[in-house]
Amino acid sequence: MRSVLTYLFVGSLSLIAFTSVNAQSNILNAKTPIEVGELTEDQKEYDDNQPLDYGYVGDRDILWSKSVWEKIDLKQKVNFPLYYPTKRTVISKNRRPLFQVLVDGIKDGASDEPSDNAIKQIYRTSYFNEDAKLVDEEALARLSHISLPDAAYNILDQYGITGTETVDLLLQRFMAGTLEDYPELYPSDLLAQLEPFLIPEEITALDIEFYHIKGIWYFDKRQGEMRYRILAIAPVGVDVKKKGSGDEGEPIEYFWVWYPDARNALHNANVLNSQNSSKPISFDHLLNSRRFNAVIYQTENEYGDRKVKEYIQDDAMMQLLESDRLKEEIRNFELDMWNH
């Protein structure tokens, strides 16, 4: 009996070790650091590393549903896996913070040959109207800004570059790296004089304070249970135009990403497992399994989906209690289904 159990245990470990693809793949066999993370030939042959497809849910199967917006506070320890690492010396292809994964996916979508990890469904708001859709460059532009001093404006005046729109166009072309394509507008001596002032302020993973997520709780009458589906996610932090000013104001949402469009990118980015670094989990798994702590700050309601802080003002404790009440209301619906 003991030999059978031993065989089953060893066999299970072998199956797990063979089929799992993780951030430290091939680390013990790598001859150079660049080979770390590369799959072996056996792993490539049997690799089916794709996000788990959502099951189809028909409209008739949804007995009840409610859309909620939640805030994930990155200062809470349980949410640290979404925040770290923030040091550039630690960030690598195999270990990135959630913000970097999203930005890399958007940059991939903006490239001439996007991969499966490309993110293209980006919006200004969480309502996903077509007029609120952002192209890749617009989303990335929200993460950087250049504040020109008076000395720079004096130089621009000498070359006839005046007016907000004209200056903004120059800055946009600088950020896109296309200034030199317009030598008749921006001569080389002008660019040489402006060079000390063209230093962009950028948003990095270190600046992210929260994540806002939009999801839907629904009761599946076919399965007889309450379920949750995440719909969108938005990084939240300081306004890049106010960064370092000393008066940074309220955090803002940089953009909203339609979650199903980002699943490939999130699935292929791993979160460090502090209990066993050889078995990390993906961001997609972490978010779908709700392995984070969040508070509800807005729900679908008849008042134009007003936020909790709009009807409970200047009282953080009461806002938290209201968030808990909204959570309890959703939880109680499922319990009530079994009482009738």
N, C-alpha and C positions, 0 to 999 in steps of 0.2 A: 504493500500500500504506500509506504514511504517513497519507494522508487518511482511509483506512478505520479505521486504528487510532485516529486522533484522534477520529473520529466515535464509535467504540465507547467510548472513554475518557470523552468528554464526556457521552455518553448515559448511561453508568453512573453518573457523578457526579450527573447530573440526577435519575435514578431514586432514588438514595440520598437526595438532598436533599429530593425531593418526598415520599417515602414515610416518612421517619423523623420521628417525633414526639419532641421532646426538651425539656429543661427551659428552654432559651432560645428556644423557638418564638416567632416574631413579634417578637423583640427589636429588630430594625432598623426595623420599621414601627410600633412602639408609640408612641402619642402621649402616653400616661400610663403610669406604672409598673405600674398594675393590669392593663394590656393585655398585659404580658409573660407568655408562656406560653399565651395564647389561640390556638386554632387558626384558620387562615384558612379561608375557605369551601371552597377546593379541598381542604385537608387534612381538613376535616370530611366531605366527600363521599366521599373514598377511605380514610378512616381505618378500620382494622380492628385497633386497638391492644388486643389481648387476650393473656393469657398463652398460651403454646404448650401445647396439651393434651398430657397424657401419653398415650402409646400404651397400648392395652389389653394387659395381660400376664396370661394365664391361669395358674391354679395348676399345670396340667400342664406349662407351659413353664418353670417354675422348677425347675432341677435341684438347686440348692443355694442356701442363703441364710444370712445371719448379721446379726443386729441389733447395732448398735454405738452407743455414746454417746461423743460427742467434745466437747472443750473448746476454744473459740476464744479465745485470749488477746488482748485488745484493746491490750496494750502492744506487740505486734509490729507492725512497720511495714506488713507486707503486709495486716494486718487493719484498718488505720486507716480505710478507707472505710466500715466498719461502725460506727465510733465517732464520727467527726466529721461535721458541725460540732456543737460543744457550746455555743457562745455563742448566747444568745437573740437577739442582734442579727443573727446570720447565718442562723439557722433561719428558713425560710420555707416556703410551700406547695410550692415547686419544689426545695427542698434541705433535707432533714431527715436526722438520724441514724436508724439502724435502730430504736432504742428508741422514738423519737418516732413513727415510722410504725406500730409495733405498738400503742402507747398510743392514737394517733388512731383506729386501726381499731377498738379495743375501745370507745372513746367513741362512735364511729359506730354500733356495734352496740347500744349502750345507748340511743340516741336513739329518738324516736317514729317517725321516718321514716328508717331505715337505708338507706345507699346500697350499691352493689355492692362498695365497699371495706370493708364492715363485717366485723369479726371476732367470732365468737360461740362458736367451739369452744375454750374455755379450761379448763385443768385444773390441779389442784394438783401432780400427778405426771405422769411420762412414760408411764404405763401406761393412761391414759384410761379408767379405770373410771367408771361413772356416778356413784358416790358421791364421786368426786374432782373432779367437774365444778364449775366456778365460774360464777356469773352475772357479768355485766359489772361490777356495783357491787362485788362481792366482790374481783374482780381489781384494780380501781382502788384499793380501800381498802387493799390491800397496799403501795401506793406512797406513802402519807401517814400521818402520826401526830402526835398532839398530846400532849405531856407536861405535865401540869398541876403547878405548884408547890404547896407547902403553903398558900400564901395563897389560891389558888383553891379548894382543898378547904374552907378555913374559910368562904369565902363560900357555897359550896354547902351546907354544914352549916346555915347560917342559914335556908336555904329548904327544909330537909328533904330535900335530894337527897344521899343517902348510899348506900354500897354500890357494888361494882365494876360490876355489871350496869346500875344506874341511871345512873352516870356515863358508862359506855361508850355507852349509848343516847343520852345528851345529845351526846356527841362525834360519834357517827354522824350524828345529825340536823343538827349544825352543818356537818359535811363535805358533807352532801347539800343544805344551804341551806334546811332546813325548820324551824328552831327557832321562827321567828315564827308558824308554823302552830299552835303549842301555847301560846297566851298564858296559859292557866290553869296550865300546868306551869312555864313559863319567862317570868315577867313581864319587862317592859321594863327595870325597874331592875336586875334580876339580870343581864340580857344586857349592860347598860351597864357593870356592875362586872367582868364576865368578859371583856369585849372585849380588854383588854391581854394576856390570857393565852391567848386562842384563836388562836394563831399556829401553823399546821401545819408540820411538817417534811416535805418532799417529796423523793421520789427523782426525779432528772433524768438526762438522758443522760450527764452528767458523772460520775455515780456508778456507771455500769455498768462492770464489770471484765472480765467474760467473757460469752460466749454458750455455752450447752449445746445441742447438737443431737443428735437421735436420727434414725438413718437405717438403711437396710437395704442391704447388698451382696448381690446375687443373680446367679446365672449363668443367663442366658437361653439355653436350649438351641436355641430356634428361631433366634435371632440368632447363637448361638455366641460369646458374649462376656459378660464380667463388667460389671455395671451397678450404679449407685447411685441410690437414691431417698431424699430427705430426707423424714422423717415429721413432725418436730416441732422447735420451737425455744423456748428459754427464756432471757430476760435474767437475768444473775446479778450481784449487787452487795451492798453493805452492807445489813444489816437496818435498815429505817427507824426502828425503835424504839431502835436503838443509835447512830444517826448522830450524829456530833459529840460522843459521850460519851468518846472517847479509848480505849475498849475495845470496838471494833466487832466483834471475833470473826471467825469464818469467813464468807465471802460466802454468800448464800443465793439460791435460785431464787425469783423473784417469782411466776412462773406459767409454765405450758407452753401453747403455742399449737399446735393441730393445723395443720400447714403447708399442706395443700391448701386449708383454709378461709381462709388469709391470702394466697393467691397474688394475688388481684386487688389488694389493698392494696399488696403488695410490687412488683407489676408496674408500678403507677402511681406509684411513688416511685423517683426516679433517683439513681444514685451518680455523683459527679463523675468524669469521665474526665480524669486529669491530663495525658494526652498530647493530648487534643483535646476541649475542653469543649463543643463543638457536637455531639458524639456521645456522650452519656452512656449508661450501661447501667442496667438496673433492678436492684433488690435481688433480685428473683426470678431473673434471669439470673445474677447474681453467685453466689448460693447454689447454684442447680442445677448450675452449671458448676464448682463447688468452687474458686472463685477466692479462696481463703483458706487459712490454715494452721491445722491443728488437731491435737490429740493425743487418742488414745483413752483414756478414763478408766474405761470400763465396757463389758462385752460380755455378750451372751446366753450364759449358761453354766449348768451343772448345780448350781452352788452358790448358787442364788437370785439370779443376775445380780450377783454381788458385784463391787465396784469394785477397781481395781488397788491403790489405797491401803489396802484392807482386808487384802490378803495380802502386800503389800510396804510396810511401815510405816517412816516416819522416814528414808527414803532417796530423795530426789528424783531422783538420777541413775538409780538402778535402776528407778524408776517410769517414767522416760522411755524407758529401754531396753526395758522390758516393753511399753510402748505401741508402740514400733517393731517389736517382735517380733510383736505382734498384727496390725499393718499388713502385715508381711511374710507372715504366715500366710495372710491373705486374698489377697494378690497371688500367692502361690505356688500357690494352688488353681487359678487361671486358667491359669498356666503348666503345671501338671501335667495339665490337661485336654488339652493339645496333645502331651503325651508318651506318651499311651496310644492 
